[in-house]
Amino acid sequence: MKILAIHADYLKFKPTKKALKNAEEVDEKEVEVKECLVLMTSVEKKDEAHEKEITERLVAEAKDIAEQLKAKNLVIYPYAHLSSELANPTIAVHILDDAKKLLIQEGYTVIRAPFGWYKSFEWRCKGHPLSELSRSIDLSQPGAVIKKDAALKPKALELDLQHNTSLQNTGSFILAWAVHELFPKAIPILALSQKDAFTVDFANVKFTHTDLQKIGKKMDDFVKKNYAIKEGIVKAEHPFQNELLQAYKKEVKAFSYGSFNLLLPGSVLLTTGGVKAFSLENISGSYWKNDSNNVMLQRILGHAFKSEQELKDFLEKLATAQERDHRRIGKELQLFQFDELSPGSPIFLPKGTIIYNELLQLLREQYRKRGYQEVITPQMFNKTLWETSGHWQHYKENMFVLNVDNTEFALKPMNCPSHLALYNSTSHSYRDLPLRLADFCFLHRNEVRGTLGGMTRVRKFAQDDGHIFVTMEQVEEEMNRVLDFVNYIYNEIFKLPFSLELSTRPESAMGDKELWDKAESLLKRVLENSKIPYKISVGEGAFYGPKIDIHIKDALGRSHQCATLQLDFQLPKRFNAVYEGSDGKKHPVVMIHRAMLGSMERFIGVMTEHYAGKFPLWLSPVQVKLITVTDDHISFAKEVYDKLFAAGIRVELNDKPETLPKKVRDAELERVNYIVTIGDKEVEKKTLAVRSRGGKVQFGVQVDAFVKDLQEKISQRILDA
């Protein structure tokens, strides 16, 4: 493959004439893209045997160049003149289209110019040293084939693979050693492992994405030679390691081969050959100790496996996860989008807004039944509120601070302080409690730009937030009520398996230990009585009180923490929030923080991937698509449309002068629940041909019966409809 990359102020191109008889059908209009990286590409005959690897390399090269130029708009421009040995057009199109999909998943805006056309074009080059770059990718040469266990992979979503820490630690050792061999000046700072992944942070180096392949090949060599790993003497060789030793204390061990030495919290396998396969995922930036005031490090993420089969299974799940990526589906289905004018702030399009509002409707119905009162609180508060809550002292760097009337204000990052201020605005008796407040107000958190990602990490969001004010004696009953709410949402509505996690008193906890012990004992009793599986995370509670987190599993077996319940003794104390007891005395109120879905944005992202865009009927933006065979059928189709619309069903009519197969295919791509075809028989008999999303077709369906059936399924929130 040949690549000529041009960094341009703008590119204009227009298809003028087909160069191939079977060239793809396109709109012959001029296209203009501003502030873009143009990737003029020529796929060659020798690339045909390495289609997947060439695609990955094209993506890696594009990202490498784009990152140097800080370019976010990419144009993949097929340009046959770069080579005289061109590949089969079908294979070339596959490679370019697959590369486009992968780059979109990485967060780039990508346009592909039409293949098989003569095109006129005009551009203005940036005119600096990086403006024009040419690269050649040749996988036909000996030794150039990317090994499947060392290939660059797009950013992975967490996949629930059961691998022990020692295996992942060994993977991080092999990675750090390989980097040491290839980049002697690089300093491995911190290696951490989870059950299915490892990361290593490096200082004094700047990797490109193509470096991952070099590192992977070196790691592959270490694995094949099965070197013995020895436990060495723990010693700090640079200031970073001094801090590492202090942070992890006795957990850190030293492991070495020859002169190479690495500190790791935990254990490793006896030899490098214990890792049978691995996958290097990506490179990202990370700040030392997660503080943006500290030095920026380079982090490599990888996965180690006990067998080639585990790697194969992992890559299959990864491919499925990529197909379900909410950013891709959100764009395809026109649910939501993002704009650089407001980074980290999702824009809900009309169809996405329908999903958002349906979730709110579900919650509001339950709030009415469960005794909640919805409030709407301000977006912005004077700093005195945040000083009282402690956020000004401990959270200010994550808040958007504004100067209003020569006084500092901040956009609200969470609702709890404002709800306490609201609680304190009137006096309360024990007879008023429990007081259940719900709030969907927008929140803003000043997340680091580099950590933003789709709907899962944003700056502007809303929670289905609730705060319940109770006496200590009411805590157990109220917690039972909240768990019943959780069970209704995840078991009865979404039918998602979930488990509970009780996080107990941390070292930094505030308040009386005796109160903590009482609260933890109470929550354990609540969990035991719920009969729902749970585990205890010792010392992982919030500083103000113990908490219960709810972990759900999606269609791919990935775990997501959405709902949460937290007991809070400290924040009410800071606000002097009290109630008058039956004894006539003032007593401190206890506050329960709770969210059922958590962040609305994140939940919608998770559900988009869980359903792969095929939302259940009650949640679906388009529930019915009406399709006419010819213009003669439009009149009856409009009658059906009017009946469905009047019944509150979300329906669209496609009466365009297109072929029936194309209309059906378009509706399938939109993932609508029911496709209704109207032809001669339907007009004659005043019936419908109804195709469900599973492909089952019913003929002769009566219109009124169809409407009634849909209304019942929607009202009951039937999941499989």
Buried (B, 14 or more C-beta within 10 A) or exposed (E): BBBBBBBBEEBBBBBEEBBEEEBBEBEEEEBEBEBBBBBBBBBBBBBBEBBEBBBBBBBBBBBBBBEBBEBBBBBBBBBBEBBEEBBEBEBBBBBBBBBBBBBBBBBBBBBBBBBBBEBEBEBEEBEEEEBEBEBEBBBBEEEEEBBBBBBBBBBBBBBEBEBBBBBBBBBBBBBBBBBBBBBEEBBBBBBBBEEBBBBBBBBEBEBBBBBBBBBBBBBBBBBEEEBEBEEBEBEBEEEBBEBBBEEBEEEBBBBBBEEBBBBBBBBBBEBBBBBBBBBBBBBBEBBBEEEEEEEEBBBBBBBBBBEEEBBEBBBEBBEBBBBBBBBBBBBEBEBBEBEEEEEBBBEBBEBBBBBBEBBBEBBBEBBEEBEBEBBEBEBEBEBEBBBBBBBBEEBBEBBBBEEEEEEBBBBBBBBBBBBBBBBBEEEBEBEEBBBBBBBBBEBBBBBBEEEBBBBBBBBBBBBBBBBBBBBBEBBBEBBBBBBEBBBBBBEEBBEBEBBBBBBBBBEEBBBEEEBBEEBBEBBBEBBEEBEBEBEBEEEBBBBBBBBBBBBBBBEBEBEBEBBBBBBBBBBBBBBEBBBBEEEEEEBBBBBBBBBBBBBBBBBBBBBBBBBBBBBBBBBBBBBBBBBBBEEEBBEBBBBBBEBBBEBEBBBBBBBEEEEEEEBBEBBBEBBBBBBBBBBEEBBEEEBBBBBEBEEEEEEEBEBEEBBEBBBEBBEEBEBEB
